[in-house]
Amino acid sequence: MASSENNHLQHSIIFAERGIIYDRNHKELVWNSSNEEADQDFFKRKYSDYVGLAHVLGYVSYPLRDKNGNYYQNEYIGKSGVEKFFNEKLSGKNGLKITERDALSDIKSESVIQSPEKGESVLLSIDVDVQELLYLFISKLAERIGFHGGAGVIMNVNNGEILALVSYP
């Protein structure tokens, strides 16, 4: 009994895995990767290196800790592009774990109270191959005729789907 009086419970977040973003042909454009930093509990977003997609895909801000190690921003936040527009769909729902520690901070028991729910994936109308070709065409044209940049869109006029959306540089 005396030893259990010195134990304490700690609640911690189990971060939900964010949804994957695919092009129309199911090529991964954005996915999750385990964070190599030992003090991080969440996945890092990895962005494909296809040319000319950064402005379309956007980016996220990650969960943030205070100086004591407590999360004060406990979710990913889409800041621009597809990451922002589909933030709610991609986000999922964080879970919760409770850990019992003794006076020496050794773990006595752990229990998942609520499992995380993975975010939904998003399938875009963008065709990454068409996107790259349009980007390369506009970049070469701009350089050849002395323009500082350019932009272009390829749309399916029958249904309004955007196949490529390019801004150069």
Secondary structure as UniProt FT lines:
FT   HELIX           2..5
FT   STRAND          8..14
FT   STRAND          21..22
FT   TURN            24..25
FT   STRAND          28..33
FT   TURN            38..39
FT   STRAND          44..47
FT   TURN            51..52
FT   HELIX           54..57
FT   STRAND          59..61
FT   STRAND          64..65
FT   TURN            67..68
FT   STRAND          71..73
FT   STRAND          77..80
FT   HELIX           81..85
FT   HELIX           87..91
FT   STRAND          95..101
FT   TURN            103..104
FT   STRAND          107..114
FT   STRAND          122..123
FT   HELIX           128..145
FT   STRAND          150..155
FT   TURN            157..159
FT   STRAND          162..168
//
